[in-house]
Amino acid sequence: MVSYALEKDFMIKTIPDLIDDIKYYWKRTKDVPLSWMETIGSKMSVYAWNKRWRNREEGTGYAKKPSSEIFEPKSTEDDCQ
């Protein structure tokens, strides 16, 4: 009678079910560090965007080139003359 109760509660998994369980737990295990990376990466992106574009005086995204770096085409001279 006791052995019958033990056999009734014990369930044998098939190999495909075991493979599915392993895949599920592997995905769940990988998800934790990936979600941390996603959260940290998102915060870094927002910080960098705000640092660059927050306002025209302090942000680096609005920096203007000095006048010496502005492209000015040179006059064309004929070498044949």
Secondary structure, DSSP 8 states (H G I E B T S, - for coil): -HHHHHHHH-----HHHHHHHHHHHHHHHHHHHHHHHHHHHHHHHHHHHHHHHS-TTT-STT----GGGS--------S--
